[in-house]
Amino acid sequence: MVKKLNLFLLMIILTGFSLAQTKITLKDAIQIALQKNITLKQAENNITSQESGVTAAYGNFLPSLGAFASWGWDRNEQAGSVRYINGVPFNIPKITSETRSYVASVNSDITLFDGLSNFANLSYANNNLSSTKFFVEFIKQQTVFNTITRYYNLMTQIELLKVREENVKKQEINFKTIEEKNRLGAATLADLYQQQVELGNAELQLINQNLEVQKAKNNLLLFLGLDVTGDYTFETELTLREENILTTDLEEDYKNIQERISDAYNNRLDYKSKLYELEGSLNQISIARSGHFPRLTGSLGFSSFSNKFEDLFKSRTYSVGVNLNIPIFSGFSVNNRVQVAEVQAMNKELEVRELERKIKQEINESYLSLVAAKKSLSVSEKNVKAAEERLKIEQERYNLGSSKLLDLVIANSSYITAKTDFVNAQYSYIIISDQIKYYLGILDITKYE
């Protein structure tokens, strides 16, 4: 019952039908992306095509069977005439004749030997199917990771918006305080104008940050295939999973990153797909080389002919034959096909090697980013606490008249910078925790399907 209810809610999200705001969690977003991603749908459709190719490859081992039937009718009409034989006229009467013909036949052909092309073609079809299946699973992983990245980017912008809103409120309070102090003669007019500028800057930053939130929201909705003008809300509080990530030393989990690279080759679905593509290109070489070998085929036939339908199968003809076709010279066309297939295989080999280098680069860079993100998270958290304490001190000192407004402005600016850095560090660390799994090929997507 719970599964049915969840499915119904998801359908509401997909159709955009809502009487109020529709809340989209990260899990909802991933499920929507998996259902509506065009690239994924196209890849899944290709599986059907490849399965048909495998069936056709098996069919090359089976005999063909065909039936033929025909019916014919002829009518011959000859006008009467007079013929003279030794001067004596003879009347030739009008002649009309009709004939009918009935033919039925069954023929079967089978390939006995074709240079092992049929075996290579079957292997090629199976390799293509396996490659496509792994590619589909890789696209799923890619879709999940791209959704995670876009979702957390939106959450980052929303949290930064809260920082800007908090700053505006503080600047408004300071402005009212300084305005009252100026009225009482305890603050200069210059301080009042300066605070008015700070309030205006804070409001501008809030406007700009709100624009960044809308951009991130539209980017996510566009990727999900949803209406960017729809009324959607998103989860802004950290989940238990995300809080656990922030308190986990992921660097320790991936300290043997170089050893994990070899495992990545076994786990990366795009790498597996590419290996099957390489095997398929080697099969194409075998198929091309089969043109150098003789081709042996066999045939069976049965036919019957009659001028009357009821006598059709009284006269029968049986045939059995073996045909041997030996290629002697084909204008170098076979050599050309072999060379083209070999070049394609070499190119596929280069693609595999390039992908291996790319995987190493992605994993190494992701690990370095993880190390940097961990340090940034720790440093920015300390900076927030220090900047907050400094701001409190400077605020109290200014209220007591023992410091200048400039000191308070600098302290507030440092606090906003520290809060911004901390928010960015938090979500960067969360994103990289999934990114490194994605690059290692171990990102679990089964819980979203």
Helices and strands as residue ranges (DSSP letters): H 2-15, E 22-24, H 26-36, H 38-59, E 64-78, E 81-85, E 88-92, E 95-113, H 117-183, H 189-224, E 232-234, H 240-246, H 250-253, H 257-267, H 269-289, G 290-292, E 295-306, G 309-314, E 316-325, H 333-400, H 405-440, G 446-448
